[in-house]
Amino acid sequence: MIELRTPTQIEQMRPAGRFVADVITRLSEVADVGMNLLELDAIAHRMIRERGAESCYIDYHPSFGASPFGKVLCTSVNDAVLHGLPHDYVLADGDLLSVDFAASVDGWVSDSAFSMVVGTPRPEDLHLIEVTDRALAAGIAATTVGNRIGDISAAIGEVARAGGLKVNLQFGGHGVGRTMHGDPHVPNDGRPGRGFKLKPGLVIAIEPWFVHTTDEIYTDADGWTIRSADGARGAHMEHTVAVTEDGPLVLTARDDARDRRGEQVAGA
Protein backbone atom coordinates (compact mmCIF):
# COMPACT_ATOMS: atom_id res chain seq x y z
CA MET A 1 0.00 0.00 0.00
CA ILE A 2 1.32 3.43 -0.94
CA GLU A 3 1.17 5.89 1.96
CA LEU A 4 1.35 9.68 1.77
CA ARG A 5 2.80 11.73 4.61
CA THR A 6 1.48 15.03 5.90
CA PRO A 7 3.75 18.10 5.94
CA THR A 8 4.04 17.63 9.70
CA GLN A 9 5.12 14.01 9.27
CA ILE A 10 7.72 14.98 6.69
CA GLU A 11 9.13 17.46 9.19
CA GLN A 12 9.21 14.63 11.72
CA MET A 13 11.26 12.58 9.25
CA ARG A 14 14.01 15.18 9.01
CA PRO A 15 15.96 14.01 12.11
CA ALA A 16 16.25 10.50 10.65
CA GLY A 17 17.48 11.96 7.37
CA ARG A 18 20.02 14.15 9.15
CA PHE A 19 21.29 11.23 11.23
CA VAL A 20 21.68 8.91 8.23
CA ALA A 21 23.46 11.70 6.36
CA ASP A 22 25.82 12.26 9.31
CA VAL A 23 26.71 8.56 9.48
CA ILE A 24 27.30 8.39 5.73
CA THR A 25 29.50 11.50 5.92
CA ARG A 26 31.54 10.05 8.76
CA LEU A 27 32.06 6.74 6.98
CA SER A 28 33.13 8.47 3.77
CA GLU A 29 35.71 10.42 5.79
CA VAL A 30 37.29 7.44 7.54
CA ALA A 31 37.11 4.73 4.86
CA ASP A 32 40.64 4.25 3.57
CA VAL A 33 43.26 1.72 2.60
CA GLY A 34 43.96 -0.54 5.58
CA MET A 35 40.55 -0.21 7.24
CA ASN A 36 38.58 -3.36 7.98
CA LEU A 37 34.94 -3.52 6.90
CA LEU A 38 34.08 -4.59 10.45
CA GLU A 39 35.59 -1.34 11.73
CA LEU A 40 33.25 0.66 9.49
CA ASP A 41 30.29 -1.32 10.80
CA ALA A 42 31.44 -0.72 14.39
CA ILE A 43 31.64 3.04 13.81
CA ALA A 44 28.07 3.11 12.48
CA HIS A 45 26.89 0.88 15.32
CA ARG A 46 28.43 3.23 17.89
CA MET A 47 26.78 6.26 16.27
CA ILE A 48 23.42 4.48 16.38
CA ARG A 49 23.80 3.81 20.10
CA GLU A 50 24.94 7.37 20.85
CA ARG A 51 21.97 8.84 18.97
CA GLY A 52 19.42 6.45 20.46
CA ALA A 53 18.46 5.39 16.94
CA GLU A 54 17.57 1.91 15.70
CA SER A 55 19.22 -0.10 12.94
CA CYS A 56 17.01 -1.14 10.06
CA TYR A 57 19.44 -3.89 9.05
CA ILE A 58 20.58 -5.88 12.07
CA ASP A 59 17.38 -7.95 12.43
CA TYR A 60 16.32 -7.62 8.78
CA HIS A 61 15.34 -10.97 7.26
CA PRO A 62 13.43 -10.65 3.97
CA SER A 63 12.63 -13.61 1.75
CA PHE A 64 15.81 -13.16 -0.30
CA GLY A 65 18.12 -13.13 2.75
CA ALA A 66 19.59 -16.38 4.11
CA SER A 67 19.29 -15.25 7.75
CA PRO A 68 18.89 -12.05 9.79
CA PHE A 69 21.49 -9.61 8.42
CA GLY A 70 23.29 -9.16 11.72
CA LYS A 71 25.16 -5.92 10.89
CA VAL A 72 24.17 -2.26 10.62
CA LEU A 73 25.80 -1.46 7.25
CA CYS A 74 25.93 -2.92 3.80
CA THR A 75 29.56 -2.74 2.66
CA SER A 76 30.00 -3.86 -0.96
CA VAL A 77 33.51 -4.00 -2.41
CA ASN A 78 34.46 -4.24 -6.10
CA ASP A 79 32.33 -6.97 -7.72
CA ALA A 80 30.02 -6.99 -4.69
CA VAL A 81 27.34 -4.59 -5.91
CA LEU A 82 24.55 -4.71 -3.29
CA HIS A 83 23.77 -6.00 0.21
CA GLY A 84 27.42 -6.61 1.05
CA LEU A 85 27.60 -8.30 4.46
CA PRO A 86 30.46 -6.74 6.47
CA HIS A 87 33.17 -9.31 7.16
CA ASP A 88 36.86 -9.51 8.05
CA TYR A 89 38.24 -7.77 4.97
CA VAL A 90 40.87 -5.02 4.93
CA LEU A 91 40.38 -2.42 2.20
CA ALA A 92 43.19 -2.42 -0.37
CA ASP A 93 44.53 0.32 -2.62
CA GLY A 94 42.09 0.91 -5.48
CA ASP A 95 39.10 -0.89 -3.96
CA LEU A 96 35.69 0.43 -5.01
CA LEU A 97 33.58 0.59 -1.85
CA SER A 98 29.81 1.08 -1.69
CA VAL A 99 28.13 1.69 1.67
CA ASP A 100 24.38 1.52 2.26
CA PHE A 101 22.86 2.60 5.59
CA ALA A 102 19.33 2.94 6.94
CA ALA A 103 18.18 3.80 10.44
CA SER A 104 15.07 4.76 12.34
CA VAL A 105 14.90 7.85 14.56
CA ASP A 106 11.74 8.46 16.60
CA GLY A 107 9.94 5.86 14.51
CA TRP A 108 10.81 7.33 11.10
CA VAL A 109 13.26 5.77 8.63
CA SER A 110 15.75 7.21 6.16
CA ASP A 111 18.01 5.32 3.76
CA SER A 112 21.11 6.42 1.83
CA ALA A 113 24.15 5.00 0.02
CA PHE A 114 27.39 6.18 -1.57
CA SER A 115 30.33 4.77 -3.52
CA MET A 116 33.99 5.78 -3.42
CA VAL A 117 37.43 4.49 -4.34
CA VAL A 118 39.96 4.10 -1.55
CA GLY A 119 43.52 4.87 -2.54
CA THR A 120 44.45 5.05 -6.22
CA PRO A 121 41.37 5.12 -8.49
CA ARG A 122 40.92 3.48 -11.85
CA PRO A 123 39.51 5.84 -14.50
CA GLU A 124 36.75 3.36 -15.32
CA ASP A 125 35.69 3.27 -11.65
CA LEU A 126 35.50 7.05 -11.48
CA HIS A 127 33.36 7.01 -14.63
CA LEU A 128 31.06 4.39 -13.11
CA ILE A 129 30.62 6.39 -9.90
CA GLU A 130 30.07 9.63 -11.84
CA VAL A 131 27.39 8.09 -14.07
CA THR A 132 25.64 6.55 -11.07
CA ASP A 133 25.69 9.91 -9.29
CA ARG A 134 24.25 11.69 -12.34
CA ALA A 135 21.55 9.04 -12.60
CA LEU A 136 20.59 9.70 -8.99
CA ALA A 137 20.46 13.43 -9.74
CA ALA A 138 18.23 12.81 -12.76
CA GLY A 139 15.90 10.61 -10.74
CA ILE A 140 15.63 13.21 -7.99
CA ALA A 141 14.94 15.99 -10.51
CA ALA A 142 12.04 13.92 -11.91
CA THR A 143 10.48 13.50 -8.46
CA THR A 144 7.93 16.27 -8.87
CA VAL A 145 4.19 16.52 -8.34
CA GLY A 146 2.30 15.29 -11.41
CA ASN A 147 5.09 13.10 -12.74
CA ARG A 148 4.89 9.33 -12.42
CA ILE A 149 7.19 6.63 -11.07
CA GLY A 150 8.02 5.75 -14.67
CA ASP A 151 9.40 9.26 -15.20
CA ILE A 152 11.88 8.73 -12.36
CA SER A 153 12.84 5.31 -13.69
CA ALA A 154 13.21 6.55 -17.26
CA ALA A 155 15.41 9.46 -16.16
CA ILE A 156 17.74 7.08 -14.28
CA GLY A 157 17.88 4.59 -17.14
CA GLU A 158 18.58 7.24 -19.75
CA VAL A 159 21.69 8.39 -17.88
CA ALA A 160 22.88 4.80 -17.45
CA ARG A 161 22.51 3.95 -21.13
CA ALA A 162 24.17 7.18 -22.22
CA GLY A 163 27.10 6.22 -19.99
CA GLY A 164 27.38 2.82 -21.61
CA LEU A 165 25.94 0.88 -18.66
CA LYS A 166 23.26 -1.79 -18.50
CA VAL A 167 20.51 -1.78 -15.87
CA ASN A 168 19.39 -4.63 -13.63
CA LEU A 169 15.73 -4.37 -12.60
CA GLN A 170 15.66 -6.95 -9.79
CA PHE A 171 16.49 -4.35 -7.12
CA GLY A 172 15.69 -0.64 -7.08
CA GLY A 173 14.17 2.17 -5.06
CA HIS A 174 11.24 1.90 -2.69
CA GLY A 175 8.85 3.68 -0.40
CA VAL A 176 10.20 4.81 2.99
CA GLY A 177 8.34 5.71 6.15
CA ARG A 178 7.80 3.78 9.35
CA THR A 179 9.65 0.85 7.77
CA MET A 180 12.64 0.70 5.45
CA HIS A 181 10.96 -0.94 2.45
CA GLY A 182 7.46 -0.08 1.30
CA ASP A 183 5.47 0.70 -1.82
CA PRO A 184 5.99 1.87 -4.47
CA HIS A 185 8.89 0.03 -6.09
CA VAL A 186 11.06 2.44 -8.10
CA PRO A 187 12.92 0.58 -10.89
CA ASN A 188 16.14 1.99 -12.30
CA ASP A 189 14.76 1.99 -15.83
CA GLY A 190 11.29 2.30 -17.27
CA ARG A 191 8.88 4.12 -19.52
CA PRO A 192 7.90 7.74 -18.84
CA GLY A 193 4.26 8.44 -18.07
CA ARG A 194 3.70 5.04 -16.46
CA GLY A 195 3.05 3.99 -12.88
CA PHE A 196 1.85 5.80 -9.76
CA LYS A 197 1.26 9.52 -10.14
CA LEU A 198 3.48 11.46 -7.75
CA LYS A 199 1.61 13.39 -5.06
CA PRO A 200 2.75 15.61 -2.19
CA GLY A 201 3.66 13.47 0.80
CA LEU A 202 5.13 10.53 -1.08
CA VAL A 203 8.53 9.59 0.38
CA ILE A 204 10.79 7.25 -1.57
CA ALA A 205 14.36 6.04 -1.64
CA ILE A 206 15.85 6.50 -5.11
CA GLU A 207 18.85 4.21 -5.60
CA PRO A 208 20.55 3.65 -8.93
CA TRP A 209 23.21 0.94 -8.92
CA PHE A 210 25.15 -0.13 -11.99
CA VAL A 211 27.94 -2.47 -13.03
CA HIS A 212 30.65 -1.84 -15.63
CA THR A 213 29.80 -4.58 -18.10
CA THR A 214 26.74 -6.65 -17.11
CA ASP A 215 23.27 -6.62 -15.61
CA GLU A 216 23.56 -10.25 -14.43
CA ILE A 217 24.07 -10.94 -10.72
CA TYR A 218 24.28 -13.80 -8.23
CA THR A 219 24.15 -14.20 -4.44
CA ASP A 220 27.39 -14.99 -2.61
CA ALA A 221 27.78 -17.96 -0.28
CA ASP A 222 27.11 -15.68 2.72
CA GLY A 223 23.47 -15.60 1.61
CA TRP A 224 23.37 -11.80 1.30
CA THR A 225 26.09 -10.21 -0.81
CA ILE A 226 25.03 -9.64 -4.43
CA ARG A 227 27.89 -9.91 -6.94
CA SER A 228 28.18 -9.21 -10.64
CA ALA A 229 28.12 -12.35 -12.76
CA ASP A 230 31.33 -11.52 -14.62
CA GLY A 231 33.37 -10.03 -11.76
CA ALA A 232 32.94 -6.43 -12.92
CA ARG A 233 32.78 -3.68 -10.33
CA GLY A 234 29.61 -1.88 -9.26
CA ALA A 235 28.58 1.49 -7.84
CA HIS A 236 25.52 2.44 -5.77
CA MET A 237 24.04 5.84 -4.85
CA GLU A 238 20.88 6.53 -2.84
CA HIS A 239 18.90 9.32 -1.19
CA THR A 240 15.57 9.45 0.63
CA VAL A 241 13.38 12.02 -1.12
CA ALA A 242 10.00 13.54 -0.24
CA VAL A 243 7.64 14.85 -2.91
CA THR A 244 6.49 18.37 -2.00
CA GLU A 245 4.63 21.16 -3.73
CA ASP A 246 7.95 23.03 -3.89
CA GLY A 247 9.82 20.17 -5.55
CA PRO A 248 11.82 17.20 -4.31
CA LEU A 249 13.12 17.46 -0.75
CA VAL A 250 16.20 15.30 -0.16
CA LEU A 251 15.97 14.27 3.48
CA THR A 252 19.40 12.60 3.47
CA ALA A 253 21.29 15.48 1.84
CA ARG A 254 24.72 15.81 3.40
CA ASP A 255 26.71 18.71 4.83
CA ASP A 256 26.26 22.06 3.05
CA ALA A 257 23.95 20.45 0.48
CA ARG A 258 21.33 19.74 3.12
CA ASP A 259 17.86 21.04 2.27
CA ARG A 260 18.75 21.96 -1.30
CA ARG A 261 16.36 20.76 -3.96
CA GLY A 262 16.60 18.55 -7.02
CA GLU A 263 19.79 17.50 -8.72
CA GLN A 264 22.03 19.77 -6.67
CA VAL A 265 22.06 17.32 -3.78
CA ALA A 266 22.78 14.08 -5.60
CA GLY A 267 25.85 12.41 -4.20
CA ALA A 268 26.36 15.24 -1.70
C-alpha positions as CSV (number, residue, x, y, z in Angstrom):
1,M,0.0,0.0,0.0
2,I,1.3,3.4,-0.9
3,E,1.2,5.9,2.0
4,L,1.3,9.7,1.8
5,R,2.8,11.7,4.6
6,T,1.5,15.0,5.9
7,P,3.7,18.1,5.9
8,T,4.0,17.6,9.7
9,Q,5.1,14.0,9.3
10,I,7.7,15.0,6.7
11,E,9.1,17.5,9.2
12,Q,9.2,14.6,11.7
13,M,11.3,12.6,9.2
14,R,14.0,15.2,9.0
15,P,16.0,14.0,12.1
16,A,16.3,10.5,10.6
17,G,17.5,12.0,7.4
18,R,20.0,14.1,9.2
19,F,21.3,11.2,11.2
20,V,21.7,8.9,8.2
21,A,23.5,11.7,6.4
22,D,25.8,12.3,9.3
23,V,26.7,8.6,9.5
24,I,27.3,8.4,5.7
25,T,29.5,11.5,5.9
26,R,31.5,10.1,8.8
27,L,32.1,6.7,7.0
28,S,33.1,8.5,3.8
29,E,35.7,10.4,5.8
30,V,37.3,7.4,7.5
31,A,37.1,4.7,4.9
32,D,40.6,4.3,3.6
33,V,43.3,1.7,2.6
34,G,44.0,-0.5,5.6
35,M,40.5,-0.2,7.2
36,N,38.6,-3.4,8.0
37,L,34.9,-3.5,6.9
38,L,34.1,-4.6,10.4
39,E,35.6,-1.3,11.7
40,L,33.3,0.7,9.5
41,D,30.3,-1.3,10.8
42,A,31.4,-0.7,14.4
43,I,31.6,3.0,13.8
44,A,28.1,3.1,12.5
45,H,26.9,0.9,15.3
46,R,28.4,3.2,17.9
47,M,26.8,6.3,16.3
48,I,23.4,4.5,16.4
49,R,23.8,3.8,20.1
50,E,24.9,7.4,20.8
51,R,22.0,8.8,19.0
52,G,19.4,6.5,20.5
53,A,18.5,5.4,16.9
54,E,17.6,1.9,15.7
55,S,19.2,-0.1,12.9
56,C,17.0,-1.1,10.1
57,Y,19.4,-3.9,9.1
58,I,20.6,-5.9,12.1
59,D,17.4,-7.9,12.4
60,Y,16.3,-7.6,8.8
61,H,15.3,-11.0,7.3
62,P,13.4,-10.6,4.0
63,S,12.6,-13.6,1.7
64,F,15.8,-13.2,-0.3
65,G,18.1,-13.1,2.8
66,A,19.6,-16.4,4.1
67,S,19.3,-15.3,7.8
68,P,18.9,-12.0,9.8
69,F,21.5,-9.6,8.4
70,G,23.3,-9.2,11.7
71,K,25.2,-5.9,10.9
72,V,24.2,-2.3,10.6
73,L,25.8,-1.5,7.3
74,C,25.9,-2.9,3.8
75,T,29.6,-2.7,2.7
76,S,30.0,-3.9,-1.0
77,V,33.5,-4.0,-2.4
78,N,34.5,-4.2,-6.1
79,D,32.3,-7.0,-7.7
80,A,30.0,-7.0,-4.7
81,V,27.3,-4.6,-5.9
82,L,24.6,-4.7,-3.3
83,H,23.8,-6.0,0.2
84,G,27.4,-6.6,1.1
85,L,27.6,-8.3,4.5
86,P,30.5,-6.7,6.5
87,H,33.2,-9.3,7.2
88,D,36.9,-9.5,8.0
89,Y,38.2,-7.8,5.0
90,V,40.9,-5.0,4.9
91,L,40.4,-2.4,2.2
92,A,43.2,-2.4,-0.4
93,D,44.5,0.3,-2.6
94,G,42.1,0.9,-5.5
95,D,39.1,-0.9,-4.0
96,L,35.7,0.4,-5.0
97,L,33.6,0.6,-1.9
98,S,29.8,1.1,-1.7
99,V,28.1,1.7,1.7
100,D,24.4,1.5,2.3
101,F,22.9,2.6,5.6
102,A,19.3,2.9,6.9
103,A,18.2,3.8,10.4
104,S,15.1,4.8,12.3
105,V,14.9,7.8,14.6
106,D,11.7,8.5,16.6
107,G,9.9,5.9,14.5
108,W,10.8,7.3,11.1
109,V,13.3,5.8,8.6
110,S,15.8,7.2,6.2
111,D,18.0,5.3,3.8
112,S,21.1,6.4,1.8
113,A,24.1,5.0,0.0
114,F,27.4,6.2,-1.6
115,S,30.3,4.8,-3.5
116,M,34.0,5.8,-3.4
117,V,37.4,4.5,-4.3
118,V,40.0,4.1,-1.5
119,G,43.5,4.9,-2.5
120,T,44.5,5.1,-6.2
121,P,41.4,5.1,-8.5
122,R,40.9,3.5,-11.8
123,P,39.5,5.8,-14.5
124,E,36.7,3.4,-15.3
125,D,35.7,3.3,-11.7
126,L,35.5,7.1,-11.5
127,H,33.4,7.0,-14.6
128,L,31.1,4.4,-13.1
129,I,30.6,6.4,-9.9
130,E,30.1,9.6,-11.8
131,V,27.4,8.1,-14.1
132,T,25.6,6.5,-11.1
133,D,25.7,9.9,-9.3
134,R,24.3,11.7,-12.3
135,A,21.5,9.0,-12.6
136,L,20.6,9.7,-9.0
137,A,20.5,13.4,-9.7
138,A,18.2,12.8,-12.8
139,G,15.9,10.6,-10.7
140,I,15.6,13.2,-8.0
141,A,14.9,16.0,-10.5
142,A,12.0,13.9,-11.9
143,T,10.5,13.5,-8.5
144,T,7.9,16.3,-8.9
145,V,4.2,16.5,-8.3
146,G,2.3,15.3,-11.4
147,N,5.1,13.1,-12.7
148,R,4.9,9.3,-12.4
149,I,7.2,6.6,-11.1
150,G,8.0,5.8,-14.7
151,D,9.4,9.3,-15.2
152,I,11.9,8.7,-12.4
153,S,12.8,5.3,-13.7
154,A,13.2,6.5,-17.3
155,A,15.4,9.5,-16.2
156,I,17.7,7.1,-14.3
157,G,17.9,4.6,-17.1
158,E,18.6,7.2,-19.7
159,V,21.7,8.4,-17.9
160,A,22.9,4.8,-17.4
161,R,22.5,3.9,-21.1
162,A,24.2,7.2,-22.2
163,G,27.1,6.2,-20.0
164,G,27.4,2.8,-21.6
165,L,25.9,0.9,-18.7
166,K,23.3,-1.8,-18.5
167,V,20.5,-1.8,-15.9
168,N,19.4,-4.6,-13.6
169,L,15.7,-4.4,-12.6
170,Q,15.7,-7.0,-9.8
171,F,16.5,-4.4,-7.1
172,G,15.7,-0.6,-7.1
173,G,14.2,2.2,-5.1
174,H,11.2,1.9,-2.7
175,G,8.9,3.7,-0.4
176,V,10.2,4.8,3.0
177,G,8.3,5.7,6.2
178,R,7.8,3.8,9.4
179,T,9.7,0.9,7.8
180,M,12.6,0.7,5.4
181,H,11.0,-0.9,2.5
182,G,7.5,-0.1,1.3
183,D,5.5,0.7,-1.8
184,P,6.0,1.9,-4.5
185,H,8.9,0.0,-6.1
186,V,11.1,2.4,-8.1
187,P,12.9,0.6,-10.9
188,N,16.1,2.0,-12.3
189,D,14.8,2.0,-15.8
190,G,11.3,2.3,-17.3
191,R,8.9,4.1,-19.5
192,P,7.9,7.7,-18.8
193,G,4.3,8.4,-18.1
194,R,3.7,5.0,-16.5
195,G,3.0,4.0,-12.9
196,F,1.9,5.8,-9.8
197,K,1.3,9.5,-10.1
198,L,3.5,11.5,-7.7
199,K,1.6,13.4,-5.1
200,P,2.8,15.6,-2.2
201,G,3.7,13.5,0.8
202,L,5.1,10.5,-1.1
203,V,8.5,9.6,0.4
204,I,10.8,7.3,-1.6
205,A,14.4,6.0,-1.6
206,I,15.9,6.5,-5.1
207,E,18.9,4.2,-5.6
208,P,20.6,3.6,-8.9
209,W,23.2,0.9,-8.9
210,F,25.1,-0.1,-12.0
211,V,27.9,-2.5,-13.0
212,H,30.6,-1.8,-15.6
213,T,29.8,-4.6,-18.1
214,T,26.7,-6.6,-17.1
215,D,23.3,-6.6,-15.6
216,E,23.6,-10.2,-14.4
217,I,24.1,-10.9,-10.7
218,Y,24.3,-13.8,-8.2
219,T,24.2,-14.2,-4.4
220,D,27.4,-15.0,-2.6
221,A,27.8,-18.0,-0.3
222,D,27.1,-15.7,2.7
223,G,23.5,-15.6,1.6
224,W,23.4,-11.8,1.3
225,T,26.1,-10.2,-0.8
226,I,25.0,-9.6,-4.4
227,R,27.9,-9.9,-6.9
228,S,28.2,-9.2,-10.6
229,A,28.1,-12.3,-12.8
230,D,31.3,-11.5,-14.6
231,G,33.4,-10.0,-11.8
232,A,32.9,-6.4,-12.9
233,R,32.8,-3.7,-10.3
234,G,29.6,-1.9,-9.3
235,A,28.6,1.5,-7.8
236,H,25.5,2.4,-5.8
237,M,24.0,5.8,-4.9
238,E,20.9,6.5,-2.8
239,H,18.9,9.3,-1.2
240,T,15.6,9.4,0.6
241,V,13.4,12.0,-1.1
242,A,10.0,13.5,-0.2
243,V,7.6,14.8,-2.9
244,T,6.5,18.4,-2.0
245,E,4.6,21.2,-3.7
246,D,8.0,23.0,-3.9
247,G,9.8,20.2,-5.5
248,P,11.8,17.2,-4.3
249,L,13.1,17.5,-0.7
250,V,16.2,15.3,-0.2
251,L,16.0,14.3,3.5
252,T,19.4,12.6,3.5
253,A,21.3,15.5,1.8
254,R,24.7,15.8,3.4
255,D,26.7,18.7,4.8
256,D,26.3,22.1,3.0
257,A,23.9,20.4,0.5
258,R,21.3,19.7,3.1
259,D,17.9,21.0,2.3
260,R,18.7,22.0,-1.3
261,R,16.4,20.8,-4.0
262,G,16.6,18.6,-7.0
263,E,19.8,17.5,-8.7
264,Q,22.0,19.8,-6.7
265,V,22.1,17.3,-3.8
266,A,22.8,14.1,-5.6
267,G,25.9,12.4,-4.2
268,A,26.4,15.2,-1.7
